[in-house]
Amino acid sequence: MPVIGWVFLLLALALILGSLFMLRDSANMPISREKMKKIRKRKAEIEAEEKAEDEDR
């Protein structure tokens, strides 16, 4: 394989590994209390809508 092929291969590998490490580091980001309240409220609304749909059937 020519040298340029190895360069592209190493570059692609570095990009993939860098992306995976960034994803791992951002996985445990804290969520503010306000945002968590909004998430729980929206989840409750969706569950209520699904329950209403199930009762209609």
CHARMM internal coordinates of N, CA and C (Angstrom, degrees):
IC EDIT
DIST 1 N 1 CA 1.4494
DIST 1 CA 1 C 1.5320
ANGL 1 N 1 CA 1 C 107.42
DIST 1 C 2 N 1.3101
ANGL 1 CA 1 C 2 N 117.29
DIHE 1 N 1 CA 1 C 2 N 134.91
DIST 2 N 2 CA 1.4620
ANGL 1 C 2 N 2 CA 119.46
DIHE 1 CA 1 C 2 N 2 CA 178.91
DIST 2 CA 2 C 1.5316
ANGL 2 N 2 CA 2 C 111.73
DIHE 1 C 2 N 2 CA 2 C -66.27
DIST 2 C 3 N 1.2985
ANGL 2 CA 2 C 3 N 115.55
DIHE 2 N 2 CA 2 C 3 N 163.32
DIST 3 N 3 CA 1.4627
ANGL 2 C 3 N 3 CA 121.73
DIHE 2 CA 2 C 3 N 3 CA -176.93
DIST 3 CA 3 C 1.5259
ANGL 3 N 3 CA 3 C 111.02
DIHE 2 C 3 N 3 CA 3 C -59.69
DIST 3 C 4 N 1.3121
ANGL 3 CA 3 C 4 N 118.14
DIHE 3 N 3 CA 3 C 4 N -39.61
DIST 4 N 4 CA 1.4595
ANGL 3 C 4 N 4 CA 120.88
DIHE 3 CA 3 C 4 N 4 CA -178.44
DIST 4 CA 4 C 1.5387
ANGL 4 N 4 CA 4 C 110.73
DIHE 3 C 4 N 4 CA 4 C -63.16
DIST 4 C 5 N 1.3171
ANGL 4 CA 4 C 5 N 117.38
DIHE 4 N 4 CA 4 C 5 N -31.67
DIST 5 N 5 CA 1.4617
ANGL 4 C 5 N 5 CA 121.49
DIHE 4 CA 4 C 5 N 5 CA 176.37
DIST 5 CA 5 C 1.5172
ANGL 5 N 5 CA 5 C 111.18
DIHE 4 C 5 N 5 CA 5 C -64.69
DIST 5 C 6 N 1.3427
ANGL 5 CA 5 C 6 N 116.25
DIHE 5 N 5 CA 5 C 6 N -43.01
DIST 6 N 6 CA 1.4610
ANGL 5 C 6 N 6 CA 120.18
DIHE 5 CA 5 C 6 N 6 CA 177.69
DIST 6 CA 6 C 1.5213
ANGL 6 N 6 CA 6 C 110.82
DIHE 5 C 6 N 6 CA 6 C -65.40
DIST 6 C 7 N 1.3135
ANGL 6 CA 6 C 7 N 117.06
DIHE 6 N 6 CA 6 C 7 N -37.30
DIST 7 N 7 CA 1.4617
ANGL 6 C 7 N 7 CA 120.72
DIHE 6 CA 6 C 7 N 7 CA 179.06
DIST 7 CA 7 C 1.5323
ANGL 7 N 7 CA 7 C 109.72
DIHE 6 C 7 N 7 CA 7 C -63.21
DIST 7 C 8 N 1.3197
ANGL 7 CA 7 C 8 N 117.25
DIHE 7 N 7 CA 7 C 8 N -47.23
DIST 8 N 8 CA 1.4711
ANGL 7 C 8 N 8 CA 120.39
DIHE 7 CA 7 C 8 N 8 CA 178.18
DIST 8 CA 8 C 1.5217
ANGL 8 N 8 CA 8 C 111.39
DIHE 7 C 8 N 8 CA 8 C -62.69
DIST 8 C 9 N 1.3083
ANGL 8 CA 8 C 9 N 117.22
DIHE 8 N 8 CA 8 C 9 N -40.34
DIST 9 N 9 CA 1.4605
ANGL 8 C 9 N 9 CA 121.37
DIHE 8 CA 8 C 9 N 9 CA 179.64
DIST 9 CA 9 C 1.5251
ANGL 9 N 9 CA 9 C 110.64
DIHE 8 C 9 N 9 CA 9 C -63.48
DIST 9 C 10 N 1.3166
ANGL 9 CA 9 C 10 N 117.32
DIHE 9 N 9 CA 9 C 10 N -45.74
DIST 10 N 10 CA 1.4679
ANGL 9 C 10 N 10 CA 120.77
DIHE 9 CA 9 C 10 N 10 CA 179.45
DIST 10 CA 10 C 1.5300
ANGL 10 N 10 CA 10 C 111.09
DIHE 9 C 10 N 10 CA 10 C -66.75
DIST 10 C 11 N 1.3164
ANGL 10 CA 10 C 11 N 116.55
DIHE 10 N 10 CA 10 C 11 N -38.83
DIST 11 N 11 CA 1.4573
ANGL 10 C 11 N 11 CA 120.02
DIHE 10 CA 10 C 11 N 11 CA 178.08
DIST 11 CA 11 C 1.5284
ANGL 11 N 11 CA 11 C 111.33
DIHE 10 C 11 N 11 CA 11 C -63.39
DIST 11 C 12 N 1.3161
ANGL 11 CA 11 C 12 N 116.65
DIHE 11 N 11 CA 11 C 12 N -43.77
DIST 12 N 12 CA 1.4671
ANGL 11 C 12 N 12 CA 120.71
DIHE 11 CA 11 C 12 N 12 CA 178.58
DIST 12 CA 12 C 1.5278
ANGL 12 N 12 CA 12 C 110.55
DIHE 11 C 12 N 12 CA 12 C -63.06
DIST 12 C 13 N 1.3205
ANGL 12 CA 12 C 13 N 116.94
DIHE 12 N 12 CA 12 C 13 N -42.51
DIST 13 N 13 CA 1.4602
ANGL 12 C 13 N 13 CA 121.05
DIHE 12 CA 12 C 13 N 13 CA 179.32
DIST 13 CA 13 C 1.5269
ANGL 13 N 13 CA 13 C 110.46
DIHE 12 C 13 N 13 CA 13 C -63.73
DIST 13 C 14 N 1.3397
ANGL 13 CA 13 C 14 N 116.66
DIHE 13 N 13 CA 13 C 14 N -41.68
DIST 14 N 14 CA 1.4628
ANGL 13 C 14 N 14 CA 120.32
DIHE 13 CA 13 C 14 N 14 CA 179.25
DIST 14 CA 14 C 1.5288
ANGL 14 N 14 CA 14 C 110.94
DIHE 13 C 14 N 14 CA 14 C -64.46
DIST 14 C 15 N 1.3241
ANGL 14 CA 14 C 15 N 117.79
DIHE 14 N 14 CA 14 C 15 N -39.94
DIST 15 N 15 CA 1.4625
ANGL 14 C 15 N 15 CA 120.63
DIHE 14 CA 14 C 15 N 15 CA 178.71
DIST 15 CA 15 C 1.5267
ANGL 15 N 15 CA 15 C 111.36
DIHE 14 C 15 N 15 CA 15 C -65.01
DIST 15 C 16 N 1.3188
ANGL 15 CA 15 C 16 N 116.69
DIHE 15 N 15 CA 15 C 16 N -41.93
DIST 16 N 16 CA 1.4687
ANGL 15 C 16 N 16 CA 120.70
DIHE 15 CA 15 C 16 N 16 CA -179.95
DIST 16 CA 16 C 1.5261
ANGL 16 N 16 CA 16 C 110.12
DIHE 15 C 16 N 16 CA 16 C -65.02
DIST 16 C 17 N 1.3201
ANGL 16 CA 16 C 17 N 117.06
DIHE 16 N 16 CA 16 C 17 N -48.01
DIST 17 N 17 CA 1.4645
ANGL 16 C 17 N 17 CA 119.76
DIHE 16 CA 16 C 17 N 17 CA -179.18
DIST 17 CA 17 C 1.5291
ANGL 17 N 17 CA 17 C 111.24
DIHE 16 C 17 N 17 CA 17 C -65.16
DIST 17 C 18 N 1.3204
ANGL 17 CA 17 C 18 N 117.06
DIHE 17 N 17 CA 17 C 18 N -40.88
DIST 18 N 18 CA 1.4632
ANGL 17 C 18 N 18 CA 119.85
DIHE 17 CA 17 C 18 N 18 CA 177.91
DIST 18 CA 18 C 1.5139
ANGL 18 N 18 CA 18 C 111.79
DIHE 17 C 18 N 18 CA 18 C -60.75
DIST 18 C 19 N 1.3178
ANGL 18 CA 18 C 19 N 116.82
DIHE 18 N 18 CA 18 C 19 N -41.77
DIST 19 N 19 CA 1.4650
ANGL 18 C 19 N 19 CA 120.86
DIHE 18 CA 18 C 19 N 19 CA 178.78
DIST 19 CA 19 C 1.5237
ANGL 19 N 19 CA 19 C 111.06
DIHE 18 C 19 N 19 CA 19 C -64.36
DIST 19 C 20 N 1.3186
ANGL 19 CA 19 C 20 N 116.62
DIHE 19 N 19 CA 19 C 20 N -41.46
DIST 20 N 20 CA 1.4671
ANGL 19 C 20 N 20 CA 119.84
DIHE 19 CA 19 C 20 N 20 CA 179.43
DIST 20 CA 20 C 1.5205
ANGL 20 N 20 CA 20 C 111.41
DIHE 19 C 20 N 20 CA 20 C -65.53
DIST 20 C 21 N 1.3271
ANGL 20 CA 20 C 21 N 117.83
DIHE 20 N 20 CA 20 C 21 N -40.49
DIST 21 N 21 CA 1.4625
ANGL 20 C 21 N 21 CA 120.11
DIHE 20 CA 20 C 21 N 21 CA 178.35
DIST 21 CA 21 C 1.5298
ANGL 21 N 21 CA 21 C 111.24
DIHE 20 C 21 N 21 CA 21 C -66.49
DIST 21 C 22 N 1.3237
ANGL 21 CA 21 C 22 N 117.65
DIHE 21 N 21 CA 21 C 22 N -39.42
DIST 22 N 22 CA 1.4595
ANGL 21 C 22 N 22 CA 120.35
DIHE 21 CA 21 C 22 N 22 CA 177.23
DIST 22 CA 22 C 1.5241
ANGL 22 N 22 CA 22 C 110.83
DIHE 21 C 22 N 22 CA 22 C -64.48
DIST 22 C 23 N 1.3194
ANGL 22 CA 22 C 23 N 116.80
DIHE 22 N 22 CA 22 C 23 N -39.95
DIST 23 N 23 CA 1.4612
ANGL 22 C 23 N 23 CA 121.07
DIHE 22 CA 22 C 23 N 23 CA 178.75
DIST 23 CA 23 C 1.5216
ANGL 23 N 23 CA 23 C 110.47
DIHE 22 C 23 N 23 CA 23 C -64.11
DIST 23 C 24 N 1.3345
ANGL 23 CA 23 C 24 N 116.63
DIHE 23 N 23 CA 23 C 24 N -41.88
DIST 24 N 24 CA 1.4627
ANGL 23 C 24 N 24 CA 120.69
DIHE 23 CA 23 C 24 N 24 CA 179.20
DIST 24 CA 24 C 1.5252
ANGL 24 N 24 CA 24 C 110.68
DIHE 23 C 24 N 24 CA 24 C -63.99
DIST 24 C 25 N 1.3263
ANGL 24 CA 24 C 25 N 117.19
DIHE 24 N 24 CA 24 C 25 N -42.36
DIST 25 N 25 CA 1.4613
ANGL 24 C 25 N 25 CA 120.59
DIHE 24 CA 24 C 25 N 25 CA -178.43
DIST 25 CA 25 C 1.5222
ANGL 25 N 25 CA 25 C 112.25
DIHE 24 C 25 N 25 CA 25 C -68.11
DIST 25 C 26 N 1.3108
ANGL 25 CA 25 C 26 N 118.18
DIHE 25 N 25 CA 25 C 26 N -31.77
DIST 26 N 26 CA 1.4591
ANGL 25 C 26 N 26 CA 120.52
DIHE 25 CA 25 C 26 N 26 CA -177.91
DIST 26 CA 26 C 1.5262
ANGL 26 N 26 CA 26 C 112.28
DIHE 25 C 26 N 26 CA 26 C -88.62
DIST 26 C 27 N 1.3065
ANGL 26 CA 26 C 27 N 118.20
DIHE 26 N 26 CA 26 C 27 N 0.41
DIST 27 N 27 CA 1.4684
ANGL 26 C 27 N 27 CA 120.80
DIHE 26 CA 26 C 27 N 27 CA -176.51
DIST 27 CA 27 C 1.5167
ANGL 27 N 27 CA 27 C 112.11
DIHE 26 C 27 N 27 CA 27 C -71.49
DIST 27 C 28 N 1.3110
ANGL 27 CA 27 C 28 N 118.97
DIHE 27 N 27 CA 27 C 28 N -25.56
DIST 28 N 28 CA 1.4668
ANGL 27 C 28 N 28 CA 121.35
DIHE 27 CA 27 C 28 N 28 CA -175.53
DIST 28 CA 28 C 1.5151
ANGL 28 N 28 CA 28 C 112.65
DIHE 27 C 28 N 28 CA 28 C -110.74
DIST 28 C 29 N 1.3208
ANGL 28 CA 28 C 29 N 116.82
DIHE 28 N 28 CA 28 C 29 N 34.45
DIST 29 N 29 CA 1.4629
ANGL 28 C 29 N 29 CA 119.59
DIHE 28 CA 28 C 29 N 29 CA 178.98
DIST 29 CA 29 C 1.5269
ANGL 29 N 29 CA 29 C 109.26
DIHE 28 C 29 N 29 CA 29 C -72.79
DIST 29 C 30 N 1.3284
ANGL 29 CA 29 C 30 N 117.36
DIHE 29 N 29 CA 29 C 30 N 135.43
DIST 30 N 30 CA 1.4691
ANGL 29 C 30 N 30 CA 119.84
DIHE 29 CA 29 C 30 N 30 CA -179.56
DIST 30 CA 30 C 1.5328
ANGL 30 N 30 CA 30 C 111.15
DIHE 29 C 30 N 30 CA 30 C -70.18
DIST 30 C 31 N 1.3302
ANGL 30 CA 30 C 31 N 115.05
DIHE 30 N 30 CA 30 C 31 N 148.76
DIST 31 N 31 CA 1.4576
ANGL 30 C 31 N 31 CA 121.93
DIHE 30 CA 30 C 31 N 31 CA 177.80
DIST 31 CA 31 C 1.5252
ANGL 31 N 31 CA 31 C 107.38
DIHE 30 C 31 N 31 CA 31 C -109.65
DIST 31 C 32 N 1.3273
ANGL 31 CA 31 C 32 N 116.84
DIHE 31 N 31 CA 31 C 32 N 134.40
DIST 32 N 32 CA 1.4583
ANGL 31 C 32 N 32 CA 120.10
DIHE 31 CA 31 C 32 N 32 CA -179.19
DIST 32 CA 32 C 1.5283
ANGL 32 N 32 CA 32 C 110.14
DIHE 31 C 32 N 32 CA 32 C -66.55
DIST 32 C 33 N 1.3219
ANGL 32 CA 32 C 33 N 115.39
DIHE 32 N 32 CA 32 C 33 N 158.61
DIST 33 N 33 CA 1.4729
ANGL 32 C 33 N 33 CA 120.08
DIHE 32 CA 32 C 33 N 33 CA -178.69
DIST 33 CA 33 C 1.5196
ANGL 33 N 33 CA 33 C 111.53
DIHE 32 C 33 N 33 CA 33 C -63.25
DIST 33 C 34 N 1.3412
ANGL 33 CA 33 C 34 N 115.94
DIHE 33 N 33 CA 33 C 34 N -38.65
DIST 34 N 34 CA 1.4610
ANGL 33 C 34 N 34 CA 119.38
DIHE 33 CA 33 C 34 N 34 CA -179.64
DIST 34 CA 34 C 1.5198
ANGL 34 N 34 CA 34 C 110.96
DIHE 33 C 34 N 34 CA 34 C -63.95
DIST 34 C 35 N 1.3072
ANGL 34 CA 34 C 35 N 115.79
DIHE 34 N 34 CA 34 C 35 N -43.10
DIST 35 N 35 CA 1.4604
ANGL 34 C 35 N 35 CA 119.39
DIHE 34 CA 34 C 35 N 35 CA 179.99
DIST 35 CA 35 C 1.5289
ANGL 35 N 35 CA 35 C 110.18
DIHE 34 C 35 N 35 CA 35 C -65.99
DIST 35 C 36 N 1.3337
ANGL 35 CA 35 C 36 N 117.35
DIHE 35 N 35 CA 35 C 36 N -38.97
DIST 36 N 36 CA 1.4600
ANGL 35 C 36 N 36 CA 120.73
DIHE 35 CA 35 C 36 N 36 CA 178.70
DIST 36 CA 36 C 1.5278
ANGL 36 N 36 CA 36 C 110.52
DIHE 35 C 36 N 36 CA 36 C -64.55
DIST 36 C 37 N 1.3464
ANGL 36 CA 36 C 37 N 117.55
DIHE 36 N 36 CA 36 C 37 N -36.75
DIST 37 N 37 CA 1.4646
ANGL 36 C 37 N 37 CA 120.58
DIHE 36 CA 36 C 37 N 37 CA 176.86
DIST 37 CA 37 C 1.5232
ANGL 37 N 37 CA 37 C 110.38
DIHE 36 C 37 N 37 CA 37 C -63.21
DIST 37 C 38 N 1.3435
ANGL 37 CA 37 C 38 N 116.47
DIHE 37 N 37 CA 37 C 38 N -43.22
DIST 38 N 38 CA 1.4626
ANGL 37 C 38 N 38 CA 120.45
DIHE 37 CA 37 C 38 N 38 CA 178.65
DIST 38 CA 38 C 1.5249
ANGL 38 N 38 CA 38 C 110.96
DIHE 37 C 38 N 38 CA 38 C -62.37
DIST 38 C 39 N 1.3278
ANGL 38 CA 38 C 39 N 116.44
DIHE 38 N 38 CA 38 C 39 N -40.97
DIST 39 N 39 CA 1.4648
ANGL 38 C 39 N 39 CA 120.72
DIHE 38 CA 38 C 39 N 39 CA -179.84
DIST 39 CA 39 C 1.5218
ANGL 39 N 39 CA 39 C 110.14
DIHE 38 C 39 N 39 CA 39 C -63.30
DIST 39 C 40 N 1.3315
ANGL 39 CA 39 C 40 N 116.50
DIHE 39 N 39 CA 39 C 40 N -45.70
DIST 40 N 40 CA 1.4767
ANGL 39 C 40 N 40 CA 119.82
DIHE 39 CA 39 C 40 N 40 CA -179.44
DIST 40 CA 40 C 1.5291
ANGL 40 N 40 CA 40 C 111.37
DIHE 39 C 40 N 40 CA 40 C -65.77
DIST 40 C 41 N 1.3389
ANGL 40 CA 40 C 41 N 116.60
DIHE 40 N 40 CA 40 C 41 N -38.79
DIST 41 N 41 CA 1.4623
ANGL 40 C 41 N 41 CA 120.48
DIHE 40 CA 40 C 41 N 41 CA 178.75
DIST 41 CA 41 C 1.5238
ANGL 41 N 41 CA 41 C 110.25
DIHE 40 C 41 N 41 CA 41 C -63.24
DIST 41 C 42 N 1.3283
ANGL 41 CA 41 C 42 N 116.91
DIHE 41 N 41 CA 41 C 42 N -46.53
DIST 42 N 42 CA 1.4689
ANGL 41 C 42 N 42 CA 121.20
DIHE 41 CA 41 C 42 N 42 CA 179.99
DIST 42 CA 42 C 1.5301
ANGL 42 N 42 CA 42 C 110.82
DIHE 41 C 42 N 42 CA 42 C -64.30
DIST 42 C 43 N 1.3153
ANGL 42 CA 42 C 43 N 116.91
DIHE 42 N 42 CA 42 C 43 N -38.41
DIST 43 N 43 CA 1.4638
ANGL 42 C 43 N 43 CA 120.57
DIHE 42 CA 42 C 43 N 43 CA 178.35
DIST 43 CA 43 C 1.5262
ANGL 43 N 43 CA 43 C 110.32
DIHE 42 C 43 N 43 CA 43 C -63.26
DIST 43 C 44 N 1.3262
ANGL 43 CA 43 C 44 N 116.76
DIHE 43 N 43 CA 43 C 44 N -42.46
DIST 44 N 44 CA 1.4649
ANGL 43 C 44 N 44 CA 120.36
DIHE 43 CA 43 C 44 N 44 CA 178.52
DIST 44 CA 44 C 1.5219
ANGL 44 N 44 CA 44 C 110.57
DIHE 43 C 44 N 44 CA 44 C -63.92
DIST 44 C 45 N 1.3392
ANGL 44 CA 44 C 45 N 117.62
DIHE 44 N 44 CA 44 C 45 N -39.69
DIST 45 N 45 CA 1.4673
ANGL 44 C 45 N 45 CA 120.66
DIHE 44 CA 44 C 45 N 45 CA 178.62
DIST 45 CA 45 C 1.5362
ANGL 45 N 45 CA 45 C 110.82
DIHE 44 C 45 N 45 CA 45 C -63.32
DIST 45 C 46 N 1.3088
ANGL 45 CA 45 C 46 N 116.59
DIHE 45 N 45 CA 45 C 46 N -43.70
DIST 46 N 46 CA 1.4676
ANGL 45 C 46 N 46 CA 120.55
DIHE 45 CA 45 C 46 N 46 CA -179.72
DIST 46 CA 46 C 1.5217
ANGL 46 N 46 CA 46 C 110.68
DIHE 45 C 46 N 46 CA 46 C -64.47
DIST 46 C 47 N 1.3367
ANGL 46 CA 46 C 47 N 116.32
DIHE 46 N 46 CA 46 C 47 N -42.48
DIST 47 N 47 CA 1.4616
ANGL 46 C 47 N 47 CA 119.48
DIHE 46 CA 46 C 47 N 47 CA 178.65
DIST 47 CA 47 C 1.5228
ANGL 47 N 47 CA 47 C 111.54
DIHE 46 C 47 N 47 CA 47 C -63.60
DIST 47 C 48 N 1.3317
ANGL 47 CA 47 C 48 N 117.10
DIHE 47 N 47 CA 47 C 48 N -37.92
DIST 48 N 48 CA 1.4641
ANGL 47 C 48 N 48 CA 120.77
DIHE 47 CA 47 C 48 N 48 CA 178.20
DIST 48 CA 48 C 1.5276
ANGL 48 N 48 CA 48 C 110.25
DIHE 47 C 48 N 48 CA 48 C -65.90
DIST 48 C 49 N 1.3426
ANGL 48 CA 48 C 49 N 116.65
DIHE 48 N 48 CA 48 C 49 N -41.23
DIST 49 N 49 CA 1.4577
ANGL 48 C 49 N 49 CA 119.88
DIHE 48 CA 48 C 49 N 49 CA 178.04
DIST 49 CA 49 C 1.5278
ANGL 49 N 49 CA 49 C 111.13
DIHE 48 C 49 N 49 CA 49 C -63.87
DIST 49 C 50 N 1.3185
ANGL 49 CA 49 C 50 N 117.02
DIHE 49 N 49 CA 49 C 50 N -42.08
DIST 50 N 50 CA 1.4689
ANGL 49 C 50 N 50 CA 120.27
DIHE 49 CA 49 C 50 N 50 CA 179.92
DIST 50 CA 50 C 1.5205
ANGL 50 N 50 CA 50 C 110.44
DIHE 49 C 50 N 50 CA 50 C -65.80
DIST 50 C 51 N 1.3477
ANGL 50 CA 50 C 51 N 116.56
DIHE 50 N 50 CA 50 C 51 N -38.71
DIST 51 N 51 CA 1.4556
ANGL 50 C 51 N 51 CA 119.76
DIHE 50 CA 50 C 51 N 51 CA 179.44
DIST 51 CA 51 C 1.5216
ANGL 51 N 51 CA 51 C 110.54
DIHE 50 C 51 N 51 CA 51 C -65.17
DIST 51 C 52 N 1.3406
ANGL 51 CA 51 C 52 N 116.73
DIHE 51 N 51 CA 51 C 52 N -39.76
DIST 52 N 52 CA 1.4621
ANGL 51 C 52 N 52 CA 121.16
DIHE 51 CA 51 C 52 N 52 CA 178.66
DIST 52 CA 52 C 1.5301
ANGL 52 N 52 CA 52 C 110.33
DIHE 51 C 52 N 52 CA 52 C -65.30
DIST 52 C 53 N 1.3200
ANGL 52 CA 52 C 53 N 117.02
DIHE 52 N 52 CA 52 C 53 N -40.25
DIST 53 N 53 CA 1.4667
ANGL 52 C 53 N 53 CA 120.68
DIHE 52 CA 52 C 53 N 53 CA 178.02
DIST 53 CA 53 C 1.5290
ANGL 53 N 53 CA 53 C 111.07
DIHE 52 C 53 N 53 CA 53 C -64.24
DIST 53 C 54 N 1.3340
ANGL 53 CA 53 C 54 N 115.95
DIHE 53 N 53 CA 53 C 54 N -40.23
DIST 54 N 54 CA 1.4689
ANGL 53 C 54 N 54 CA 119.13
DIHE 53 CA 53 C 54 N 54 CA 179.80
DIST 54 CA 54 C 1.5321
ANGL 54 N 54 CA 54 C 111.41
DIHE 53 C 54 N 54 CA 54 C -66.50
DIST 54 C 55 N 1.3384
ANGL 54 CA 54 C 55 N 116.87
DIHE 54 N 54 CA 54 C 55 N -34.40
DIST 55 N 55 CA 1.4559
ANGL 54 C 55 N 55 CA 119.94
DIHE 54 CA 54 C 55 N 55 CA 178.85
DIST 55 CA 55 C 1.5271
ANGL 55 N 55 CA 55 C 111.95
DIHE 54 C 55 N 55 CA 55 C -71.28
DIST 55 C 56 N 1.3274
ANGL 55 CA 55 C 56 N 116.83
DIHE 55 N 55 CA 55 C 56 N -28.71
DIST 56 N 56 CA 1.4609
ANGL 55 C 56 N 56 CA 121.07
DIHE 55 CA 55 C 56 N 56 CA 179.52
DIST 56 CA 56 C 1.5246
ANGL 56 N 56 CA 56 C 112.43
DIHE 55 C 56 N 56 CA 56 C -71.36
DIST 56 C 57 N 1.2567
ANGL 56 CA 56 C 57 N 117.77
DIHE 56 N 56 CA 56 C 57 N -22.68
DIST 57 N 57 CA 1.4783
ANGL 56 C 57 N 57 CA 120.86
DIHE 56 CA 56 C 57 N 57 CA -176.60
DIST 57 CA 57 C 1.4728
ANGL 57 N 57 CA 57 C 112.82
DIHE 56 C 57 N 57 CA 57 C -76.67
END
COOR INIT
IC SEED 1 N 1 CA 1 C
IC BUILD
